[in-house]
Amino acid sequence: MTTLKTLDRRITSLEGDVKEIKEVQASHSESIYKMHRRLTKHDLRWTKLFEHFNIEDVTDAEVDEVLDAE
């Protein structure tokens, strides 16, 4: 049978884990935002190039197929 003391230790441990996750998330959030912004910019550039040269873009299914094969 689980005691209150055991439950309290487990809760305290989980709270520590959550705090650690939030610290990592906070310290990397700006880097993640910058990377996401750059990727979005690259996607937009590729889209413009594809449209300009009338090149058909790859489908999500094609991307999934390649990723699944790895």
Contacts in CASP RR format, 6 or more apart in sequence:
PFRMAT RR
TARGET T0000
AUTHOR 0000-0000-0000
METHOD contacts of the structure
MODEL  1
MTTLKTLDRRITSLEGDVKEIKEVQASHSESIYKMHRRLTKHDLRWTKLF
EHFNIEDVTDAEVDEVLDAE
47 57 0 8 1.000
49 55 0 8 1.000
50 56 0 8 1.000
50 57 0 8 1.000
END
